[in-house]
Amino acid sequence: MRIPCPFCGERDAAEFLTIGSAPPPRPAADAPMAAWHDYVHLRDNPAGLHAELWQHIHGCRQWLRVMRDTRTHVVAGAEACRR
């Protein structure tokens, strides 16, 4: 898989680290156990185009928002996370 880094150009995915999607909001400390169960165990598993967070660890070290199709692993694009 190739990722188009906006700073370094197109690179192999082996140069990057992904943390996936942003986690859901954490429940309050006094939230019911069902809310904690959902927070820990339930995650979306989208089929299709999905935004993920990746860091170019063997390059510019910048964080990127990568649009990737989870069915085919085709990368539709990438943009810098900084504003």
C-alpha positions, 0 to 999 in steps of 0.5 A: 500500500502506498500513502501520498505524504503531502510533505515527502511524496508517495511512500510505502505504508511500512514508513508509517504508523497508524492509530486508526480512528479517533476513540469515542468519548470516554464515559463519566466516572460514575456512568453505568457499567453498560456505558463502560462496556460499550466504550471498551468493547464496541467499535465501528467497523466501517466498510468503505471509505474511512478517515484514519490517523497515520504518522510518517515515523520514518520520514517527516514525522508529521501526522496525516489524515488518510482516507482509505477504503477498508475493503480494498486498502486503496488510499484515496488521499492524505492531508496534514492534521496540523492547521 
